């Protein structure tokens, strides 16, 4: 139902960026929907606070698997390090 879900379904190329105060991580990947009930249940079991709003079979809970991942770790003081998985 969310716009981000519609965008990912239309174009599965995603990028996630994070910063820990001194280093950045930029992760690029393809996000593929894992539409199994078991995957949705497992995700909700791992995040019990979401169970008040979502259920595995509500038609609004979605899980993605990431493929073709590349992570680049960067900082102002070190050379970038690239990891592919």
C-alpha positions as CSV (number, residue, x, y, z in Angstrom):
1,X,0.0,0.0,0.0
2,X,2.9,2.4,0.6
3,X,4.5,4.4,-2.2
4,X,7.9,3.0,-1.5
5,X,6.6,-0.5,-2.0
6,X,5.1,0.6,-5.4
7,X,8.4,2.1,-6.4
8,X,10.4,-0.9,-5.5
9,X,8.0,-3.2,-7.3
10,X,8.3,-1.0,-10.4
11,X,12.1,-0.6,-10.2
12,X,13.8,-3.1,-7.8
13,X,17.2,-1.3,-7.8
14,X,17.6,0.1,-4.3
15,X,20.2,2.0,-2.4
16,X,20.5,2.3,1.4
17,X,22.9,4.7,3.0
18,X,24.0,4.8,6.7
19,X,26.4,6.8,8.8
20,X,27.9,5.9,12.2
21,X,29.4,9.2,13.0
22,X,32.7,8.6,11.2
23,X,32.1,6.2,8.3
24,X,29.4,5.9,5.6
25,X,28.0,2.7,4.1
26,X,26.3,2.8,0.7
27,X,24.6,-0.5,-0.2
28,X,23.2,-1.0,-3.6
29,X,21.1,-4.1,-4.5
30,X,18.1,-5.5,-6.3
31,X,15.1,-6.0,-3.9
32,X,13.0,-9.0,-4.8
33,X,9.7,-9.6,-3.0
34,X,9.6,-12.8,-0.9
35,X,5.9,-13.4,-0.8
36,X,6.0,-16.5,1.4
37,X,3.8,-16.5,4.5
38,X,6.8,-17.9,6.4
39,X,9.0,-15.0,5.5
40,X,6.4,-12.4,6.6
41,X,5.8,-14.3,9.9
42,X,9.5,-14.6,10.6
43,X,10.0,-10.8,10.1
44,X,7.1,-10.0,12.4
45,X,8.4,-12.5,15.0
46,X,11.7,-10.6,14.9
47,X,9.9,-7.3,15.4
48,X,7.1,-7.9,17.9
49,X,6.3,-4.1,18.1
50,X,5.0,-4.3,14.5
51,X,2.5,-7.1,15.4
52,X,0.0,-4.5,16.7
53,X,-0.2,-3.0,13.2
54,X,0.6,-5.9,10.8
55,X,-0.2,-9.6,10.4
56,X,1.5,-12.1,8.0
57,X,-1.7,-12.6,6.1
58,X,-3.1,-9.0,6.1
59,X,-2.1,-8.2,2.5
60,X,-0.1,-5.2,3.7
61,X,3.0,-6.9,5.1
62,X,5.9,-7.3,2.6
63,X,9.4,-8.8,2.8
64,X,12.2,-8.3,0.3
65,X,15.3,-10.3,-0.3
66,X,18.4,-8.4,-1.5
67,X,20.4,-9.8,-4.4
68,X,23.5,-8.5,-6.3
69,X,24.6,-6.5,-3.3
70,X,27.5,-4.1,-3.3
71,X,28.5,-2.3,-0.1
72,X,31.0,0.6,-0.1
73,X,32.4,1.8,3.2
74,X,33.8,5.3,3.0
75,X,35.3,7.9,5.3
76,X,37.4,11.0,5.1
77,X,40.4,9.3,6.6
78,X,40.5,5.9,4.8
79,X,40.4,4.5,1.3
80,X,36.9,3.2,0.3
81,X,36.4,-0.5,0.8
82,X,34.0,-2.4,-1.5
83,X,32.3,-5.6,-0.6
84,X,30.1,-7.6,-2.9
85,X,27.8,-10.3,-1.8
